[in-house]
Amino acid sequence: MAKQEHLELTVEGMTCPSCAKHVEKALRSVDGVQEAEVPGGWESGRATIKVDSTVEAEALSAAVKEAGYSATVKTRKPEGGSISSNGGGSGYDLMVIGGGSGGFAAAIKGAELGYKVAIVEESTIGGTCVNIGCVPSKTLIRSVEAHHMAGHHSFRGIHTTSGQISWPEVMDDKDNLVDEMRQAKYVDVLAGYPEVTYIKGRARLTGKNGVEIDGSSFDSAQDRPFDSAQRKQYAPFRIIIATGAQPWAPPIPGLAEVGYLTSTTALDLKELPKSMLVLGANAVGLELAQIYARAGTYVTVLELLPRIAPFEDEEISAALTGYLEDEGIQIVTGFQTSQVAKQDGRYVLTGMQEGDELTFDAERLLVATGRRPNTANMGLGEAGVRLGKRGEVLVDETLRTDNPFVYAAGDVIGEDMFVYVAAYAGGLAAENALNGAGKIYDANYIARITFTDPQIASAGLTEAQAQEQGYDVKVSTLPMEYVPRALVARDTRGLIKLVVDGETDRLLGAHVLAPEGSEIIQTAVMAIRFGLTVGQMRETIFPYLTNVEGLKLAVIGLEKDVAMLSCCAG
Ligand SMILES: Cc1cc2nc3c(=O)[nH]c(=O)nc-3n(C[C@H](O)[C@H](O)[C@H](O)COP(=O)(O)OP(=O)(O)OC[C@H]3O[C@@H](n4cnc5c(N)ncnc54)[C@H](O)[C@@H]3O)c2cc1C
């Protein structure tokens, strides 16, 4: 017999006592519904039902809609209140595996929905972003930028000279900020959710809804370490996998033997190297390359594809190449590494570029060739959770895996590896897993940022993608020297490129390369998401002496020569 669950629904549209009867009847008509009631009468706007666990939320909503009302699932619990009451106090309604941003968002949502939640983390609370990703990288970028600006010749209007950067101090400041933000955004936030138990340990699935946590764990709910010889078993009602990803290196001969820096270790180097090779010119590689170059390291970036930032618009890649080279970074593209070795303490990379054999050497080697999901040795296959070619958890549009008890969110699903996407996905997965909310995961409208200086900020389709998809493409490219903000800031590096559907005049894509370009892009994301036309953007007043005004100028550039405009994009 299927397991029984209790659901509470929010019902809209009931205006009289007979409405309550209609809603109850509609709910009882769904296969698998055992009992349905509108307690407290039609004014309560709610219904409670007892169902087989196989009943989908969509079927309930459809039946109520058919009767002329609307209903959404508010809470969904196994019979007996929660697994915790069945499991003698050690069970959970939701077990989230992974204590990063995606896992935290899932756990908090579960608690807000009224469930008993556990979050399991094998390493440092907070996961990648705060400890070894966004936070340390962005604060280092800011530190070296300040140093660079103070001494840089190419910024007209700034006349200071640079001293030596104090690398140990920069690293200490970074570590302090990471500690503070981890405490404020993870440890202290967790303390505000007593319904969430933090379990330190490594989790693996055992069967359909079983989770085994490594015995050396510490269960904060019980406030005592587990017996180290023990492995503890749980049977939560639902599981969310939010185990993130880790740096991945290609199988280049010699690479594994010589060892190398990853983004994690490169963000924690105690001594500033004199020279560094950076393999891979995507966001992580480029950001770290510029950090080290600005701190004083001689950096060579080696990229297999024909251009850096290879998934961005071509004009953006070309312009950024120029700016990085101006700062003294050597950029080598179309380079296929064939061998890595260590000679006299230096890393030596040999490879081919357009038929020529080239060799590069440096004191340090950073491999930044992508990240792969953390799914190994977690019993996923045996538990019926299917994985893709790169080890990513395969999910449907509601983030459910092939095992109906298990959902996944964040980097572990292998796409859009950004922290804001992980957090969005975590919350959505929790709602779907616990309440059968059936919400659709939609990460189509997001900004993608590379925090170099100038920053790459893009949204929607590139010109090439729009053409491939058969649009009648119109393009406007505006050099930043036409943006008054850039002129007064005496930094006119970069461009704004808009991709427009010539038939509907809708904005399809926006590609920005500009100092703090990330601050511009969300306006374009909103325009793309809500189908704004360039006409509507042109009619909207933008503030003068802001970089975002550049978006409007680029729109005007579709029809007019922006050099002939007076003040304020008029
Ligand atoms: C250098 C760098 C810079 C970045 N900069 C940015 C940025 O500026 N902006 C941005 O949006 N994104 C950035 N990112 C990406 C961002 O950090 C990730 O997208 C985000 O942190 C993913 O969150 P998550 O919750 O999916 O995974 P994670 O934060 O990685 O959390 C997963 C957690 O699961 C734990 N875990 C794994 N397996 C198990 C197991 N079996 N049992 C228990 N625990 C387990 C891990 O220890 C980890 O703590 C950056 C990434 C890097 C590497």
Ligand as a Chemical Component Dictionary entry (heavy atoms), coordinates in Angstrom:
data_LIG
# 
_chem_comp.id                   LIG 
_chem_comp.type                 NON-POLYMER 
_chem_comp.pdbx_formal_charge   0 
_chem_comp.three_letter_code    LIG 
# 
loop_
_chem_comp_atom.comp_id 
_chem_comp_atom.atom_id 
_chem_comp_atom.alt_atom_id 
_chem_comp_atom.type_symbol 
_chem_comp_atom.charge 
_chem_comp_atom.model_Cartn_x 
_chem_comp_atom.model_Cartn_y 
_chem_comp_atom.model_Cartn_z 
_chem_comp_atom.pdbx_ordinal 
LIG C1  C1  C 0 37.113 30.922 -7.854 1  
LIG C2  C2  C 0 35.606 30.994 -7.976 2  
LIG C3  C3  C 0 35.006 32.218 -8.067 3  
LIG C4  C4  C 0 33.608 32.285 -8.178 4  
LIG N1  N1  N 0 33.025 33.514 -8.269 5  
LIG C5  C5  C 0 31.688 33.623 -8.375 6  
LIG C6  C6  C 0 31.055 34.887 -8.430 7  
LIG O1  O1  O 0 31.700 35.920 -8.367 8  
LIG N2  N2  N 0 29.701 34.932 -8.548 9  
LIG C7  C7  C 0 28.961 33.795 -8.615 10 
LIG O2  O2  O 0 27.745 33.867 -8.744 11 
LIG N3  N3  N 0 29.525 32.560 -8.559 12 
LIG C8  C8  C 0 30.868 32.460 -8.437 13 
LIG N4  N4  N 0 31.447 31.217 -8.340 14 
LIG C9  C9  C 0 30.579 30.028 -8.396 15 
LIG C10 C10 C 0 29.884 29.791 -7.040 16 
LIG O3  O3  O 0 30.840 29.781 -6.023 17 
LIG C11 C11 C 0 29.122 28.473 -7.091 18 
LIG O4  O4  O 0 28.231 28.497 -8.182 19 
LIG C12 C12 C 0 28.312 28.225 -5.817 20 
LIG O5  O5  O 0 29.098 28.395 -4.684 21 
LIG C13 C13 C 0 27.692 26.824 -5.869 22 
LIG O6  O6  O 0 26.944 26.582 -4.714 23 
LIG P1  P1  P 0 26.438 25.100 -4.361 24 
LIG O7  O7  O 0 25.635 25.249 -3.128 25 
LIG O8  O8  O 0 25.842 24.486 -5.549 26 
LIG O9  O9  O 0 27.764 24.286 -4.072 27 
LIG P2  P2  P 0 28.916 24.518 -2.979 28 
LIG O10 O10 O 0 28.929 25.888 -2.450 29 
LIG O11 O11 O 0 30.155 24.008 -3.614 30 
LIG O12 O12 O 0 28.477 23.590 -1.775 31 
LIG C14 C14 C 0 28.525 22.207 -1.839 32 
LIG C15 C15 C 0 28.948 21.684 -0.502 33 
LIG O13 O13 O 0 28.683 20.289 -0.459 34 
LIG C16 C16 C 0 29.675 19.660 0.318  35 
LIG N5  N5  N 0 29.657 18.233 -0.013 36 
LIG C17 C17 C 0 30.033 17.657 -1.183 37 
LIG N6  N6  N 0 29.807 16.334 -1.139 38 
LIG C18 C18 C 0 29.280 16.058 0.093  39 
LIG C19 C19 C 0 28.828 14.878 0.724  40 
LIG N7  N7  N 0 28.836 13.703 0.101  41 
LIG N8  N8  N 0 28.368 14.957 2.000  42 
LIG C20 C20 C 0 28.331 16.148 2.649  43 
LIG N9  N9  N 0 28.735 17.310 2.068  44 
LIG C21 C21 C 0 29.195 17.265 0.806  45 
LIG C22 C22 C 0 30.940 20.385 -0.071 46 
LIG O14 O14 O 0 31.922 20.264 0.923  47 
LIG C23 C23 C 0 30.437 21.823 -0.242 48 
LIG O15 O15 O 0 30.644 22.591 0.925  49 
LIG C24 C24 C 0 32.839 31.109 -8.206 50 
LIG C25 C25 C 0 33.462 29.856 -8.105 51 
LIG C26 C26 C 0 34.829 29.800 -7.984 52 
LIG C27 C27 C 0 35.488 28.460 -7.849 53 
# 
loop_
_chem_comp_bond.comp_id 
_chem_comp_bond.atom_id_1 
_chem_comp_bond.atom_id_2 
_chem_comp_bond.value_order 
_chem_comp_bond.pdbx_ordinal 
LIG C1  C2  SING 1  
LIG C2  C3  SING 2  
LIG C2  C26 DOUB 3  
LIG C3  C4  DOUB 4  
LIG C4  N1  SING 5  
LIG C4  C24 SING 6  
LIG N1  C5  DOUB 7  
LIG C5  C6  SING 8  
LIG C5  C8  SING 9  
LIG C6  O1  DOUB 10 
LIG C6  N2  SING 11 
LIG N2  C7  SING 12 
LIG C7  O2  DOUB 13 
LIG C7  N3  SING 14 
LIG N3  C8  DOUB 15 
LIG C8  N4  SING 16 
LIG N4  C9  SING 17 
LIG N4  C24 SING 18 
LIG C9  C10 SING 19 
LIG C10 O3  SING 20 
LIG C10 C11 SING 21 
LIG C11 O4  SING 22 
LIG C11 C12 SING 23 
LIG C12 O5  SING 24 
LIG C12 C13 SING 25 
LIG C13 O6  SING 26 
LIG O6  P1  SING 27 
LIG P1  O7  DOUB 28 
LIG P1  O8  SING 29 
LIG P1  O9  SING 30 
LIG O9  P2  SING 31 
LIG P2  O10 DOUB 32 
LIG P2  O11 SING 33 
LIG P2  O12 SING 34 
LIG O12 C14 SING 35 
LIG C14 C15 SING 36 
LIG C15 O13 SING 37 
LIG C15 C23 SING 38 
LIG O13 C16 SING 39 
LIG C16 N5  SING 40 
LIG C16 C22 SING 41 
LIG N5  C17 SING 42 
LIG N5  C21 SING 43 
LIG C17 N6  DOUB 44 
LIG N6  C18 SING 45 
LIG C18 C19 SING 46 
LIG C18 C21 DOUB 47 
LIG C19 N7  SING 48 
LIG C19 N8  DOUB 49 
LIG N8  C20 SING 50 
LIG C20 N9  DOUB 51 
LIG N9  C21 SING 52 
LIG C22 O14 SING 53 
LIG C22 C23 SING 54 
LIG C23 O15 SING 55 
LIG C24 C25 DOUB 56 
LIG C25 C26 SING 57 
LIG C26 C27 SING 58 
# 
